[in-house]
Amino acid sequence: MSGSFAVGPADIDAARERIRGHVLRTPLILSPRLSELLGTEVLVKHENMHATASFKERGAANKLLQLSDDERARGVIAMSAGNHAQAVAYHARRFGIPATIVMPETTPLVKVENTRAQGAKIVLYGETLHESGFRAREIAEAQDLVLIHPYDDPAIMAGQGTVALEMLEDAPDLDVIIIPLGGGGLMAANAIAARNLRPGIEMIGAETEMFPAFLNALNGEDRPVGGPTLAEGIAVKTVGELTLPVIRELVSDVIPVSEDLIEHAVSLYAGLHHTMAEGAGAVSLAAMLTDPKRFAGRRVGLVLSGGNIDTRLLAAVMMRDLERADRIVSLRLTSNDYPGLLGRIASLIGSEGANILEVRHSRQFLDLPAKGVSIDLTIETRGGDHVRAIETALLDAGFTVRRIRPQDFAKDVLG
C-alpha cells in the first residue's frame, strides 16, 4: 500500500477515537432475503441509521472536532447535495459553530428542509454540486469561513474510513465490500482501512451511469457525464484529487449502474430488507444486481450509505418497480358497449385471481366505433405468467386487449 496517500490507517484509527460518542456505531446485518435473491451471503452496513441518516456524519464530526477556537468562531461553509449538508449542519449546531450550506437548486426538498432545520444558513445555487462548489468557495473567501469539502479533505476522508473498521470487526471474513462512489471520499478511506486489516479483500465502487466520473478518470474514457438521476448524492462531475490515487491503487473495479437498477435496489431494500435507502445509498446493491453470479459463494458487505429519500418518491419508485416486474399492469380493452359490461370484466378479472386497482372508462376516442367503448384497467397480478393468463382469458371472452404504459395515459389526456 502506498505511503503517499492523504490519509493512512493511523489517521482513520485516530478519527474513530475522536468521533466515538458523537456518531452511532451502525450495525452490519445479514440479509436473508437479499442473500437468497442474489445467491450469496449479503451483509448490509446500515449507515442510514445515523441521526441525519447517512455516513456523512463520521467525516463531519471528525473535521469539526479538529477546528481551532478561531476557526469555530468564524464559522464553516460546505457544498452538498444533501447528506454532507445535513451532517455538517447537525454537528455544527451541537458544537456551537455557525454553518452555511450551499446546495444545488435540484436538491430534493426533504434534504433542503432537513438541513435548514439544523439551524444552518442555506444558499441554493447551480444545478450540480460542481457549480455549488464554486459559489461556496466565493463565499468562504469573502466571509473568511472554513470550507468543509464533502470528500477532498483528509479529515473528512479519515472519518468516513471508520465504516470499514466496524464492518471488519463484525465480519472479519468478508470477501468483498461494495461502496457507493461519488467524489470518492467514502470509497478511498475505506479501501485504505479495509486493505490494511485484510489485504486480500476486494473493494468495488459503484457509480451511476449518468455520472461515470471515476470510470472516465481511471480508464481515460469520455463517457457523457450529467443528467437526471435518482442517485443525486453521488452526481459528481469531477473526482477528488486526494481520492483518485487511492482508488486507482486499491479498488479493483468500478461498476456503472443504470437508473432502472438503482430504482430496483431502492425497492428491494424497502420490500425485502425492510429499510429505507436513497438512490445513492442503494447503488452498492444495484452493482450486485448487474451480475449476481460474479459474487457467488462470497461474503459481500454492502454499504447502505444513506436513507434520505422523500416518502412520496419512495412510493413512486416502488410502484414503478412493480410495473417493471409485471406485478402491476395496465390493459386497454375495447368492446361494444352494453349494460353489465364492467361487471362482466370485473368478474372475469376476479376469477383469474387478480385485483383491479383502477378503471378508466371512455366512449370519446375517435378510433372507436360510435357504439364502442375503451376501458383502461390497472390491475395487481402475481407476475408475467399471470398477466399472460389474464390477457388470454380476456381475448377468449371477445375483448381486444392491449398493454399500455403510464405515459399512454398522459398522451390521452394531453392529446
N, C-alpha and C positions, 0 to 999 in steps of 0.2 A: 504494500500500500504506500502511495506517495506521501512524503512528509511535507509537501508544499501546499497542501490544501488550506483553505481559510480557517477551518476548524479541525481539531483532532479528537480522538477518543477521550482525552483528558478534559477537553472543553465541554464535551457532552456529559461526562460524569459530573463535572462541577455544576453544570446547568441543572442536572437532576436534583442535586442537593439544594441548590438555590431556590428552585421553584416548589420544592416539597412543602405541602401545606397551603400552597396558593392555587394549585390546579389539581384536578381529580386524577387519580391513577385509574385509568379506564380499564374495563375488563376485556379479556380476549376470550371469546365464546365460540365453542364448536357449534356449527350449524348443521344439524342432521338433514334438514330438508334440502339445503343448498348442496350438501355433500352428496346426497342421493341423486340430485339433478345433474351434477357435474361429474359424477363418477370418481370422486376422490375426496380426501378429507379437507374440509374447508373450515378455517377458523377466522372469525371476524373481530377485528380490533375496533371497539366502539368509541371512536373519537367524537361521535355525535352526542355523547353524554356529558360533555363539559357544560359549564354554566351558559356559555354562548354557543353551544352545540357544534364546536369544531376544534380541531387540533391547534388552531392558531393561538390559543391561549398560552401554550407552552412557550413559544418564542416571544410573545408579547410580554409575558411576566418576566422572562429571563432578561430581556432588554431593559425594561423599565426599572427593574431592581438594581441595575448597574449604573443608572444615571447619577451624576453628581448633584449636589444640592442646588447648584446654579442652574443646571440643565432642567431639573424638576420644576424650578420656579419659572423658567422661561416657557416651558410647555413643549408639547410634541405635536407632530403632524404626520399623518400616514395617508397613503393612497391605497384604495382597496375596493374590490367588487362586493365586499360584504363581510366575510368572516374575519379577515385581518382587522377590518374596521371595528367590528364589534368587540374583538378581543382586546385591542389597544384601548378602546373607549372604556370597556368594563374595568380593566386593571388600572388604567389611569385614574378613574374615579375612586377606586379602592385606595390608591396610593396618594390621592390628593394632587394629581398632576393635570393641568389644563390640556385638553386634547382637541385638535382639529382634524377632521377626516375628509379627504377629497374622494368622491365616489363617481364612477361613470353614470351618466344620465340613464343608462339602460339597466342599472342595478335593480333587482326585484324590490318592490315596495317593502316587503317584510324585513329585508335586511337594512334598508334605509331607516325605517322606523325603529327597529331594534337598536340600531346604533345611536340614533337621536335620544332614545330613552335612557341611554347610559350617560347622558349629560354632555356629549361631545358636540362641537360645532360642526355642522355638515355643509360641505360645498359640493354641489353636483356639477360635474364638468366633463365634457367629452363623451364619446361613445364607447371607448375602450379604456382599460387600465393604463395602457401606454400613454394616452392623452391625459388622463388624470395625473399621471406621474409628472408630466411637465408642469402642470399647474401647481402641484404640491411643492415642487422644488422652488418655484417662483415665490410662493407664499412663505416657505421656510426661510428663504434668503431675506425677504422683505421684513419679516416679523421676528427673525432670529430664533426660530423654532428648531427643535431637534427632529430631523427626518427619520422616521422608522420605516425602512423599506420592508415590503412584505416577504422578500426572500433573499435579496442580495445584501445580507448583513450577517456577520459572524455570530452575533449574539442571538439573532432570530434563528439562524440555522442550528446552533447548538441546542436551543430549547426544543426545536422540533425533533431533533435526533433522539430525544428521550423515549419516543414511541417504540423504537426497536429494542431499546434496553428492556422495557417492560414486556414486550412480546416474547423475547428470548428467555426471559426469566420464567414466564408462564409456560412456554412451549420451546424448550431448548433444541428440540429435534426438528424444527421447521426446515423444510427443504427450499421453499420459495416464499418471498414476500413481494406482493404486488402493491404499488403505491401510485396514487394519482400524481400526475406530472403537469405542473403549470410553469411557474418560473424556476422550479427545481429545488427550492429550499428544503421541503419535506423529504424529497427523494434523496438528495445529496447527503444530508446529515444522517439519515437513517441507513444509507448504504455504508457510510463510514462506521457507524456504531455496530451494525449487524455483521459486516465483514470482519471487523476487529474481534468480535466474540465468536463468530462462526465463519471462518474464511471460505468454506465451500458453499455457503448459501447463495442461491441465485436471487438477484434483485432485478425486478422488472418494473418498468414505468409504464403508465397508461395515460395517453392523452387523446383528446377529442380530435377526430378527423378535421374538424373545422379550424383548429389551431395547432397544426403539427410543427410547432416551433423547434422542438428538440430533434425531431426526425430531420428537419432541414439542416439544423446546426451540426448534428452528428454525422450525417451522411452526405452533406453537400448537395442536398436536394433543393428543389424550388417549388415545393407544393404550395398551392394557394393558402393564405392564412387570413381568416376572418369569416364573419357571417353569424347568423343567429344560432345559438347553442344552448341547450339545457344546462350545460356544464359551464356557466358563466364564471364560476370561481377559478377555473383554470384557463380562461380565454386570454392567453398571454401571447403577444406577437413576438417578443424578443426574450431569449433565455437569459438567465443570470450569468454575469461574468464570473462570480465565485462558484456557482453551482455546475457550470458546464464541464470544467476539468474533472470534477469528481464523478459525474455521471458518465463521462467518456471512459474513465478508467474502471469504475466499479459496478456499473449497471450493464447487465448482459443484453438487454433488449428493451425497446420501446414499442409498445403495441398501440396503433391508432384504432379508435373505436368510433363506430357510426352513431348518429343520433338515435336511430331505432334501438340499438343495443343499450345505449345509456338509459333510454326510457324503460326498456325491458328490465334492466338491472334495478332501477328505482322501484319498479313494480314488484320485482321478486323480493327485494328487501322488505317491502311492506307486507306482501302476501305470504311469503314462505318463512321469513326470518323475523317478522313482526317488529320491525323498527323503521324509522324514517331516515331516508338518505336523500340529500340533494343531488343534482346531476353530477357535480364534480366529485361528490363523495362516493358515487356509485361506479365510477369508471374502472376501478380495480376489478370489480365483479364483471363489468362489461368486457374487460380484457380477457377474462377466463372464458366468457361465452363465445368469443371469436373462434376458439379452438380448444374445447374441453379435453380432447384426447392428449394434447400436449402435456397436461398436468396429471395424467392418470397415475395412480399409485404413489403420489407425493403428498406431503402435508403442506398445504398452502395457507399462508396468512394474508388476509385481505385487510387493508387499512380503509375503513369506512370513515373518511376524513371529516365529513360534516353532514348535518341533518337540517340545515336551514332551508326548507322548501315550503312555499306557500301551500296551505292545505287545499285550496281550490286547484292549484296547478297539479298537486299530487293526485287529486281526484281525476283530473283530465288525463294525466299520464296513464293512470291505471285503466281508465275506460279505453284509451287508445290501444293499450296493450291487450286488453280483452278482445278488441276488434281485430287486431293482428292475429290473434290465436283462434279466431272464429268462435269465440265464446259469446260475443255479442255481434250480431249481423243485422243488416238492413236489407229487406227484399221489397221489390216493387212488383205488385200483382196487377194485371189488367184483366178486365172481365166485363161482360154485360151486367148492367145494374139490375137488381131485383130485390124485393123485400126479403130480409133474412140473410143477405149475403155476408154481412160482417159476422153474424152469429155462426154461420157455416164455417167461415175461415177460422174463427176463434176455436171452434170445436175441433177442427182438423189439426190446428197447431197444438192444442192441448192434448189430443190423442197421441201425438208424436213425442210428448214429454217435454215440450219447450214452453217458455214463458214469454208472453207478449209484454214488452216494456212500453211501447208507444205505437200509436196508429195515426196515420195522416191520410185523409180520405178526400179525393178531389175528382170533380167531373169537368174541370175547366181547361185541361190540356187540349190543344188543338189537334194533337196527333191521335186523339181518341175518337171513336165513333160518337155520334150525338147521344146515344144511349149507353155509352161505355163509362167505365169508372176506373180510376187508378187508386190503388191502396198501397201506401208505404208502411211496412211493418218493421219495427225494431224488436228483435227477439233475443232472448238469452238461451244459449244452447250448451251442449257438452263438448263441442269442438267440431272439426271439419267433417268427420264422418256423419255426425248427427245433422249438420246443416244439409249435406247432400241427400240424406234420407228425407228431410222435410221438403226440400225442393222437389224431389221425385214425387212425394205424396201430393204436393200442390199441382204439379204438372198432370198427374194422373186424374186429378179432380177437375181438370179442364182450364186451369188458370195459366196465363202467360206469366212467367217468373223471370225476373232479372235482379241480379245482385247489384246493390248500389252502395256508394261510399258517402260519408258525411258531406263531402264537398258538393255532391249532387243536389242535396237539399238547398245549399246556398245558391246554386245555379238556378234552381226552380224559383226561388224567392226573388233573386236579383234580376233574372232574365238574361 
